[in-house]
Amino acid sequence: MTRVWIAQCLCGPERHCILASAGEADSVATATTGILDPLRQSITEFVQSGLFNPWCGLCHAEASGWQYELGRTAFRTMAEAAPTLRQSEAAQAVARQTFGDMKRSD
């Protein structure tokens, strides 16, 4: 059965979300190749190109410790998931604007 899956890149110690991606898939294998693997590749390219800093903007965890997770949501379609995903994206944008790339206290 097709469901919406979400893949996330999380910093290691605090689990702050660096970037996430969602899509429809009918199995964990399909979600891995269609959602998780492209997210992992994009993060690698973004860090290598300088588009992303190689550390978490909130806790400064280095990219080498970032983790990737894949999970199935309760949504059946992206259309059904879209309002919730947009709401989460907006909340994350506020957090990033407020707290992102904070100066280290050390």
N, C-alpha and C positions, 0 to 999 in steps of 0.2 A: 504494500500500500504506500502510495506517495505521501510524503509528509514534508514539512519545512524543517530544515536542519540549519543550525547556526555553528559556525566555526569562529573561534576566537584566538587571538594571540594575546597572552597575558604575561605581565612581568612576573618574574619568579616569586619573590618573597611576599608581595602585597596583593598580587592578583589584579592589578589595575589593567584594564583592557587597553591594549595598544591599538588594535584594529580588529574588526569583526566583519564577517560576511555571511549572508544567508542565501539559501536556495532550496529548490525542491529536489528530492531524491527518493528512490524507493528502497534503498538499503544503505547500510553503513559504508559498504564498498563504493557505491556510486556517489555518496556524499563526500567520501574521502577524496576521490579523484576529481569530482566536479566542484567542490567547495573548499575543502581544507587544503589540498595541495596547491590550488591557485592562490589562496591567501598566503600560504607559506612562501611561495615564489614571489609574490608581490612585495611582502615585507622585506625579503632579502634584497630585491631590486631597489626598493625605496631607501633602505639603509645604505647600500653600496653607492647609490647615486647622490646621497646627501639630502634627499627629500625628507627622510626621517632621521632624527638623531639616534645614535646607537645606545640609547638609555631611555628609561621611563621618565617622562616629564614630571611625574609626581614624586616618585621615591628614588629615582636615579639608578634603578636596577639596570645592569648592563644587558645588552641584547643577547649576549651569549647564554644568559640564564632565562630568557623568555621561553614560555611553554605554549603549546598549541592544544586546544581542546575542541572536540566536535560533539554536539548533542542534538538530539531530535526534539523538536518543539511539539506542542499540542496542535499546531496549525496544520491544515491540510494543503493550503495553497498560499502562495506569496501574496495574493490579493487579500486573503483573510488575515495574514500576518502583518501587512503593510502598516496599518494604523499603530499597532503596538511597537513595531520596529522604528517607525518615525518618531514616536514619543520617546523611546529610549535614546535614539540618536540625538534628539534635541536636548535631553537631560545631560548626555555626555558632552555635548558642545558647550553647555553652560559650565560644567565642571572643568573642561579643558581651558576655557576662557578665564575662569576664575583662578584655578590652581595650577594650570599647566606650566611646565618648565620652571618650576619654583627653584629658587637658589638653594644650594646645599647649605646646611648649617655647620658642616665640618670645616 
